[in-house]
Amino acid sequence: MSDRPFNVLFLYTGNSARSIIAEAILNKLGAGKFRPYSAGSRPTGRVNPDTLQLLQSLGYNAQGFRSKSWSEFAKPGAPALDFVFTVCDNAAGETCPVW
């Protein structure tokens, strides 16, 4: 087992809903064991307000989330990632980001 939390990146195309939800859930349930992040291959620039409302209604912290590009995690000085998960839907005709 690592002596530090594992860094986890959840990728989605827009980084406005699913990846934000995954980040919020792992932030709460994996506290101390995981350090979650989320990003998008084509970020929308804003988090879906319904997503924030849902998180808040379920007792998750809905503060501080922003829709950001995955390029932030490919730059020098970015956190070293232990896991990268893609959360998208090919059935809906979405283009899944590939890390």
N, CA, C and O atoms as a GROMACS GRO file, in nm:
protein
  396
    1MET      N    1   0.085  -0.119   0.000
    1MET     CA    2   0.000   0.000   0.000
    1MET      C    3   0.088   0.124   0.000
    1MET      O    4   0.193   0.127   0.064
    2SER      N    5   0.045   0.222  -0.071
    2SER     CA    6   0.118   0.347  -0.081
    2SER      C    7   0.109   0.425   0.049
    2SER      O    8   0.011   0.416   0.123
    3ASP      N    9   0.214   0.503   0.077
    3ASP     CA   10   0.212   0.586   0.197
    3ASP      C   11   0.149   0.722   0.169
    3ASP      O   12   0.145   0.808   0.257
    4ARG      N   13   0.101   0.742   0.048
    4ARG     CA   14   0.032   0.865   0.010
    4ARG      C   15  -0.100   0.828  -0.058
    4ARG      O   16  -0.115   0.716  -0.106
    5PRO      N   17  -0.193   0.922  -0.063
    5PRO     CA   18  -0.318   0.892  -0.135
    5PRO      C   19  -0.290   0.870  -0.284
    5PRO      O   20  -0.201   0.933  -0.341
    6PHE      N   21  -0.366   0.782  -0.345
    6PHE     CA   22  -0.357   0.758  -0.488
    6PHE      C   23  -0.426   0.874  -0.562
    6PHE      O   24  -0.536   0.914  -0.524
    7ASN      N   25  -0.362   0.926  -0.664
    7ASN     CA   26  -0.420   1.031  -0.747
    7ASN      C   27  -0.501   0.968  -0.858
    7ASN      O   28  -0.451   0.885  -0.934
    8VAL      N   29  -0.628   1.007  -0.868
    8VAL     CA   30  -0.722   0.950  -0.964
    8VAL      C   31  -0.779   1.062  -1.050
    8VAL      O   32  -0.825   1.164  -0.999
    9LEU      N   33  -0.776   1.041  -1.181
    9LEU     CA   34  -0.835   1.138  -1.274
    9LEU      C   35  -0.954   1.072  -1.344
    9LEU      O   36  -0.942   0.964  -1.402
   10PHE      N   37  -1.070   1.139  -1.338
   10PHE     CA   38  -1.189   1.096  -1.410
   10PHE      C   39  -1.203   1.186  -1.533
   10PHE      O   40  -1.212   1.308  -1.520
   11LEU      N   41  -1.204   1.126  -1.650
   11LEU     CA   42  -1.212   1.200  -1.776
   11LEU      C   43  -1.349   1.184  -1.840
   11LEU      O   44  -1.406   1.075  -1.844
   12TYR      N   45  -1.399   1.293  -1.889
   12TYR     CA   46  -1.522   1.294  -1.966
   12TYR      C   47  -1.505   1.402  -2.072
   12TYR      O   48  -1.417   1.487  -2.060
   13THR      N   49  -1.584   1.399  -2.172
   13THR     CA   50  -1.568   1.496  -2.280
   13THR      C   51  -1.583   1.639  -2.229
   13THR      O   52  -1.493   1.721  -2.248
   14GLY      N   53  -1.695   1.671  -2.164
   14GLY     CA   54  -1.724   1.808  -2.124
   14GLY      C   55  -1.684   1.846  -1.984
   14GLY      O   56  -1.678   1.965  -1.953
   15ASN      N   57  -1.656   1.749  -1.898
   15ASN     CA   58  -1.624   1.774  -1.758
   15ASN      C   59  -1.727   1.869  -1.695
   15ASN      O   60  -1.692   1.968  -1.632
   16SER      N   61  -1.854   1.834  -1.714
   16SER     CA   62  -1.960   1.916  -1.658
   16SER      C   63  -2.056   1.838  -1.569
   16SER      O   64  -2.134   1.898  -1.495
   17ALA      N   65  -2.051   1.704  -1.575
   17ALA     CA   66  -2.146   1.625  -1.497
   17ALA      C   67  -2.085   1.495  -1.444
   17ALA      O   68  -2.045   1.489  -1.328
   18ARG      N   69  -2.075   1.391  -1.527
   18ARG     CA   70  -2.035   1.258  -1.480
   18ARG      C   71  -1.899   1.256  -1.412
   18ARG      O   72  -1.884   1.198  -1.305
   19SER      N   73  -1.801   1.320  -1.472
   19SER     CA   74  -1.668   1.320  -1.412
   19SER      C   75  -1.666   1.401  -1.283
   19SER      O   76  -1.592   1.368  -1.190
   20ILE      N   77  -1.746   1.505  -1.276
   20ILE     CA   78  -1.759   1.585  -1.154
   20ILE      C   79  -1.822   1.500  -1.044
   20ILE      O   80  -1.777   1.502  -0.929
   21ILE      N   81  -1.926   1.426  -1.078
   21ILE     CA   82  -1.993   1.338  -0.981
   21ILE      C   83  -1.895   1.233  -0.929
   21ILE      O   84  -1.889   1.208  -0.808
   22ALA      N   85  -1.820   1.172  -1.019
   22ALA     CA   86  -1.722   1.071  -0.977
   22ALA      C   87  -1.617   1.131  -0.884
   22ALA      O   88  -1.579   1.070  -0.785
   23GLU      N   89  -1.571   1.252  -0.917
   23GLU     CA   90  -1.473   1.319  -0.831
   23GLU      C   91  -1.531   1.345  -0.692
   23GLU      O   92  -1.464   1.322  -0.591
   24ALA      N   93  -1.654   1.392  -0.687
   24ALA     CA   94  -1.718   1.422  -0.558
   24ALA      C   95  -1.737   1.296  -0.474
   24ALA      O   96  -1.712   1.297  -0.353
   25ILE      N   97  -1.781   1.188  -0.537
   25ILE     CA   98  -1.804   1.063  -0.464
   25ILE      C   99  -1.673   1.008  -0.407
   25ILE      O  100  -1.666   0.972  -0.290
   26LEU      N  101  -1.570   1.002  -0.491
   26LEU     CA  102  -1.443   0.948  -0.443
   26LEU      C  103  -1.377   1.040  -0.340
   26LEU      O  104  -1.307   0.994  -0.251
   27ASN      N  105  -1.401   1.169  -0.354
   27ASN     CA  106  -1.348   1.263  -0.256
   27ASN      C  107  -1.404   1.234  -0.117
   27ASN      O  108  -1.333   1.244  -0.017
   28LYS      N  109  -1.531   1.198  -0.112
   28LYS     CA  110  -1.596   1.170   0.017
   28LYS      C  111  -1.566   1.028   0.064
   28LYS      O  112  -1.524   1.007   0.178
   29LEU      N  113  -1.588   0.929  -0.022
   29LEU     CA  114  -1.574   0.790   0.019
   29LEU      C  115  -1.429   0.742   0.028
   29LEU      O  116  -1.399   0.647   0.100
   30GLY      N  117  -1.341   0.809  -0.044
   30GLY     CA  118  -1.201   0.767  -0.046
   30GLY      C  119  -1.110   0.862   0.030
   30GLY      O  120  -0.988   0.858   0.011
   31ALA      N  121  -1.167   0.946   0.114
   31ALA     CA  122  -1.088   1.047   0.186
   31ALA      C  123  -0.970   0.983   0.256
   31ALA      O  124  -0.985   0.886   0.331
   32GLY      N  125  -0.852   1.039   0.231
   32GLY     CA  126  -0.730   0.989   0.291
   32GLY      C  127  -0.662   0.880   0.212
   32GLY      O  128  -0.543   0.856   0.227
   33LYS      N  129  -0.738   0.813   0.126
   33LYS     CA  130  -0.683   0.704   0.045
   33LYS      C  131  -0.668   0.743  -0.102
   33LYS      O  132  -0.580   0.693  -0.172
   34PHE      N  133  -0.755   0.835  -0.146
   34PHE     CA  134  -0.754   0.879  -0.285
   34PHE      C  135  -0.762   1.031  -0.291
   34PHE      O  136  -0.826   1.094  -0.207
   35ARG      N  137  -0.698   1.087  -0.392
   35ARG     CA  138  -0.709   1.230  -0.421
   35ARG      C  139  -0.766   1.239  -0.563
   35ARG      O  140  -0.693   1.226  -0.661
   36PRO      N  141  -0.897   1.261  -0.572
   36PRO     CA  142  -0.962   1.259  -0.704
   36PRO      C  143  -0.956   1.394  -0.776
   36PRO      O  144  -0.955   1.500  -0.714
   37TYR      N  145  -0.953   1.385  -0.907
   37TYR     CA  146  -0.958   1.501  -0.996
   37TYR      C  147  -1.052   1.465  -1.110
   37TYR      O  148  -1.084   1.348  -1.131
   38SER      N  149  -1.097   1.566  -1.184
   38SER     CA  150  -1.175   1.541  -1.304
   38SER      C  151  -1.134   1.643  -1.410
   38SER      O  152  -1.086   1.752  -1.379
   39ALA      N  153  -1.154   1.604  -1.536
   39ALA     CA  154  -1.120   1.693  -1.647
   39ALA      C  155  -1.194   1.646  -1.772
   39ALA      O  156  -1.256   1.540  -1.773
   40GLY      N  157  -1.186   1.727  -1.876
   40GLY     CA  158  -1.251   1.693  -2.001
   40GLY      C  159  -1.162   1.716  -2.121
   40GLY      O  160  -1.073   1.801  -2.120
   41SER      N  161  -1.186   1.638  -2.226
   41SER     CA  162  -1.111   1.656  -2.350
   41SER      C  163  -1.160   1.781  -2.425
   41SER      O  164  -1.085   1.843  -2.499
   42ARG      N  165  -1.287   1.816  -2.404
   42ARG     CA  166  -1.345   1.939  -2.459
   42ARG      C  167  -1.434   2.000  -2.351
   42ARG      O  168  -1.557   1.994  -2.362
   43PRO      N  169  -1.374   2.058  -2.248
   43PRO     CA  170  -1.453   2.109  -2.135
   43PRO      C  171  -1.552   2.217  -2.177
   43PRO      O  172  -1.525   2.300  -2.264
   44THR      N  173  -1.666   2.214  -2.113
   44THR     CA  174  -1.772   2.311  -2.143
   44THR      C  175  -1.743   2.447  -2.082
   44THR      O  176  -1.798   2.548  -2.127
   45GLY      N  177  -1.658   2.451  -1.982
   45GLY     CA  178  -1.628   2.577  -1.914
   45GLY      C  179  -1.716   2.604  -1.794
   45GLY      O  180  -1.695   2.702  -1.722
   46ARG      N  181  -1.816   2.518  -1.772
   46ARG     CA  182  -1.900   2.534  -1.652
   46ARG      C  183  -1.954   2.397  -1.611
   46ARG      O  184  -1.975   2.308  -1.693
   47VAL      N  185  -1.975   2.384  -1.482
   47VAL     CA  186  -2.034   2.262  -1.428
   47VAL      C  187  -2.185   2.274  -1.441
   47VAL      O  188  -2.242   2.379  -1.412
   48ASN      N  189  -2.250   2.167  -1.484
   48ASN     CA  190  -2.395   2.165  -1.498
   48ASN      C  191  -2.459   2.196  -1.363
   48ASN      O  192  -2.432   2.126  -1.265
   49PRO      N  193  -2.544   2.298  -1.355
   49PRO     CA  194  -2.607   2.333  -1.227
   49PRO      C  195  -2.688   2.218  -1.166
   49PRO      O  196  -2.695   2.206  -1.044
   50ASP      N  197  -2.750   2.135  -1.251
   50ASP     CA  198  -2.825   2.020  -1.200
   50ASP      C  199  -2.732   1.921  -1.129
   50ASP      O  200  -2.771   1.857  -1.032
   51THR      N  201  -2.610   1.909  -1.178
   51THR     CA  202  -2.511   1.822  -1.115
   51THR      C  203  -2.478   1.871  -0.975
   51THR      O  204  -2.474   1.793  -0.881
   52LEU      N  205  -2.456   2.000  -0.963
   52LEU     CA  206  -2.424   2.057  -0.831
   52LEU      C  207  -2.542   2.042  -0.736
   52LEU      O  208  -2.524   2.014  -0.617
   53GLN      N  209  -2.662   2.062  -0.787
   53GLN     CA  210  -2.782   2.047  -0.704
   53GLN      C  211  -2.798   1.902  -0.658
   53GLN      O  212  -2.831   1.877  -0.543
   54LEU      N  213  -2.775   1.807  -0.750
   54LEU     CA  214  -2.784   1.666  -0.714
   54LEU      C  215  -2.683   1.630  -0.606
   54LEU      O  216  -2.717   1.566  -0.507
   55LEU      N  217  -2.559   1.671  -0.625
   55LEU     CA  218  -2.456   1.640  -0.526
   55LEU      C  219  -2.494   1.695  -0.389
   55LEU      O  220  -2.484   1.626  -0.288
   56GLN      N  221  -2.538   1.820  -0.389
   56GLN     CA  222  -2.576   1.884  -0.262
   56GLN      C  223  -2.693   1.810  -0.197
   56GLN      O  224  -2.694   1.791  -0.076
   57SER      N  225  -2.791   1.768  -0.276
   57SER     CA  226  -2.908   1.700  -0.221
   57SER      C  227  -2.872   1.563  -0.162
   57SER      O  228  -2.942   1.511  -0.075
   58LEU      N  229  -2.762   1.504  -0.211
   58LEU     CA  230  -2.718   1.374  -0.162
   58LEU      C  231  -2.614   1.385  -0.051
   58LEU      O  232  -2.562   1.284  -0.004
   59GLY      N  233  -2.586   1.506  -0.009
   59GLY     CA  234  -2.494   1.527   0.103
   59GLY      C  235  -2.347   1.535   0.065
   59GLY      O  236  -2.261   1.521   0.151
   60TYR      N  237  -2.318   1.555  -0.062
   60TYR     CA  238  -2.180   1.572  -0.106
   60TYR      C  239  -2.144   1.719  -0.113
   60TYR      O  240  -2.231   1.804  -0.138
   61ASN      N  241  -2.019   1.750  -0.091
   61ASN     CA  242  -1.971   1.887  -0.105
   61ASN      C  243  -1.979   1.924  -0.253
   61ASN      O  244  -1.920   1.857  -0.337
   62ALA      N  245  -2.051   2.030  -0.284
   62ALA     CA  246  -2.068   2.072  -0.422
   62ALA      C  247  -1.992   2.201  -0.451
   62ALA      O  248  -2.017   2.265  -0.553
   63GLN      N  249  -1.902   2.238  -0.364
   63GLN     CA  250  -1.827   2.362  -0.379
   63GLN      C  251  -1.692   2.339  -0.446
   63GLN      O  252  -1.631   2.234  -0.430
   64GLY      N  253  -1.648   2.438  -0.521
   64GLY     CA  254  -1.513   2.438  -0.576
   64GLY      C  255  -1.492   2.361  -0.704
   64GLY      O  256  -1.379   2.356  -0.754
   65PHE      N  257  -1.595   2.301  -0.759
   65PHE     CA  258  -1.579   2.227  -0.884
   65PHE      C  259  -1.576   2.324  -1.001
   65PHE      O  260  -1.645   2.426  -1.000
   66ARG      N  261  -1.497   2.291  -1.103
   66ARG     CA  262  -1.494   2.370  -1.225
   66ARG      C  263  -1.468   2.277  -1.342
   66ARG      O  264  -1.403   2.173  -1.327
   67SER      N  265  -1.518   2.313  -1.456
   67SER     CA  266  -1.496   2.236  -1.577
   67SER      C  267  -1.358   2.275  -1.632
   67SER      O  268  -1.334   2.391  -1.665
   68LYS      N  269  -1.268   2.176  -1.640
   68LYS     CA  270  -1.131   2.206  -1.681
   68LYS      C  271  -1.081   2.107  -1.784
   68LYS      O  272  -1.135   1.998  -1.800
   69SER      N  273  -0.977   2.148  -1.854
   69SER     CA  274  -0.919   2.066  -1.959
   69SER      C  275  -0.822   1.964  -1.902
   69SER      O  276  -0.755   1.987  -1.801
   70TRP      N  277  -0.816   1.852  -1.969
   70TRP     CA  278  -0.722   1.747  -1.930
   70TRP      C  279  -0.578   1.791  -1.951
   70TRP      O  280  -0.486   1.731  -1.896
   71SER      N  281  -0.557   1.896  -2.029
   71SER     CA  282  -0.420   1.945  -2.051
   71SER      C  283  -0.356   1.991  -1.922
   71SER      O  284  -0.233   1.992  -1.911
   72GLU      N  285  -0.437   2.029  -1.822
   72GLU     CA  286  -0.383   2.068  -1.692
   72GLU      C  287  -0.308   1.952  -1.625
   72GLU      O  288  -0.219   1.975  -1.543
   73PHE      N  289  -0.342   1.830  -1.660
   73PHE     CA  290  -0.281   1.713  -1.598
   73PHE      C  291  -0.168   1.654  -1.681
   73PHE      O  292  -0.110   1.552  -1.645
   74ALA      N  293  -0.138   1.718  -1.792
   74ALA     CA  294  -0.029   1.673  -1.878
   74ALA      C  295   0.090   1.769  -1.872
   74ALA      O  296   0.191   1.747  -1.939
   75LYS      N  297   0.077   1.875  -1.794
   75LYS     CA  298   0.182   1.976  -1.784
   75LYS      C  299   0.285   1.938  -1.677
   75LYS      O  300   0.255   1.861  -1.586
   76PRO      N  301   0.405   1.991  -1.690
   76PRO     CA  302   0.504   1.972  -1.582
   76PRO      C  303   0.448   2.027  -1.450
   76PRO      O  304   0.385   2.133  -1.447
   77GLY      N  305   0.472   1.954  -1.344
   77GLY     CA  306   0.423   1.995  -1.213
   77GLY      C  307   0.284   1.946  -1.180
   77GLY      O  308   0.237   1.964  -1.067
   78ALA      N  309   0.217   1.884  -1.276
   78ALA     CA  310   0.084   1.828  -1.249
   78ALA      C  311   0.099   1.706  -1.159
   78ALA      O  312   0.205   1.644  -1.157
   79PRO      N  313  -0.005   1.672  -1.084
   79PRO     CA  314   0.005   1.554  -0.998
   79PRO      C  315   0.035   1.428  -1.080
   79PRO      O  316  -0.019   1.409  -1.189
   80ALA      N  317   0.119   1.343  -1.026
   80ALA     CA  318   0.144   1.213  -1.088
   80ALA      C  319   0.018   1.129  -1.070
   80ALA      O  320  -0.028   1.109  -0.957
   81LEU      N  321  -0.037   1.080  -1.179
   81LEU     CA  322  -0.163   1.007  -1.172
   81LEU      C  323  -0.139   0.857  -1.156
   81LEU      O  324  -0.058   0.798  -1.227
   82ASP      N  325  -0.212   0.798  -1.063
   82ASP     CA  326  -0.204   0.654  -1.041
   82ASP      C  327  -0.311   0.581  -1.121
   82ASP      O  328  -0.289   0.468  -1.166
   83PHE      N  329  -0.426   0.644  -1.139
   83PHE     CA  330  -0.537   0.585  -1.213
   83PHE      C  331  -0.603   0.693  -1.298
   83PHE      O  332  -0.615   0.808  -1.257
   84VAL      N  333  -0.646   0.654  -1.419
   84VAL     CA  334  -0.725   0.742  -1.505
   84VAL      C  335  -0.844   0.661  -1.554
   84VAL      O  336  -0.828   0.554  -1.614
   85PHE      N  337  -0.964   0.712  -1.527
   85PHE     CA  338  -1.087   0.646  -1.568
   85PHE      C  339  -1.162   0.736  -1.666
   85PHE      O  340  -1.173   0.857  -1.644
   86THR      N  341  -1.213   0.677  -1.773
   86THR     CA  342  -1.296   0.750  -1.868
   86THR      C  343  -1.442   0.718  -1.838
   86THR      O  344  -1.480   0.601  -1.832
   87VAL      N  345  -1.521   0.821  -1.819
   87VAL     CA  346  -1.663   0.802  -1.790
   87VAL      C  347  -1.744   0.869  -1.901
   87VAL      O  348  -1.778   0.987  -1.894
   88CYS      N  349  -1.773   0.790  -2.005
   88CYS     CA  350  -1.851   0.842  -2.117
   88CYS      C  351  -1.936   0.729  -2.173
   88CYS      O  352  -1.935   0.617  -2.122
   89ASP      N  353  -2.010   0.760  -2.277
   89ASP     CA  354  -2.109   0.666  -2.327
   89ASP      C  355  -2.101   0.655  -2.478
   89ASP      O  356  -2.151   0.742  -2.550
   90ASN      N  357  -2.038   0.550  -2.528
   90ASN     CA  358  -2.032   0.528  -2.672
   90ASN      C  359  -2.171   0.509  -2.731
   90ASN      O  360  -2.195   0.545  -2.846
   91ALA      N  361  -2.263   0.453  -2.653
   91ALA     CA  362  -2.398   0.427  -2.703
   91ALA      C  363  -2.471   0.557  -2.736
   91ALA      O  364  -2.561   0.558  -2.821
   92ALA      N  365  -2.433   0.666  -2.671
   92ALA     CA  366  -2.497   0.794  -2.696
   92ALA      C  367  -2.427   0.870  -2.809
   92ALA      O  368  -2.462   0.986  -2.836
   93GLY      N  369  -2.330   0.807  -2.873
   93GLY     CA  370  -2.261   0.871  -2.984
   93GLY      C  371  -2.154   0.970  -2.940
   93GLY      O  372  -2.109   1.052  -3.019
   94GLU      N  373  -2.114   0.962  -2.813
   94GLU     CA  374  -2.010   1.053  -2.761
   94GLU      C  375  -1.873   0.999  -2.799
   94GLU      O  376  -1.853   0.878  -2.810
   95THR      N  377  -1.780   1.089  -2.818
   95THR     CA  378  -1.642   1.049  -2.842
   95THR      C  379  -1.572   1.044  -2.707
   95THR      O  380  -1.557   1.146  -2.640
   96CYS      N  381  -1.528   0.926  -2.669
   96CYS     CA  382  -1.462   0.909  -2.540
   96CYS      C  383  -1.319   0.957  -2.547
   96CYS      O  384  -1.247   0.924  -2.641
   97PRO      N  385  -1.275   1.035  -2.450
   97PRO     CA  386  -1.136   1.077  -2.449
   97PRO      C  387  -1.045   0.958  -2.422
   97PRO      O  388  -1.080   0.867  -2.346
   98VAL      N  389  -0.929   0.959  -2.484
   98VAL     CA  390  -0.828   0.854  -2.463
   98VAL      C  391  -0.706   0.920  -2.404
   98VAL      O  392  -0.649   1.012  -2.464
   99TRP      N  393  -0.664   0.875  -2.289
   99TRP     CA  394  -0.548   0.933  -2.219
   99TRP      C  395  -0.425   0.861  -2.262
   99TRP      O  396  -0.316   0.894  -2.216
   0.00000   0.00000   0.00000
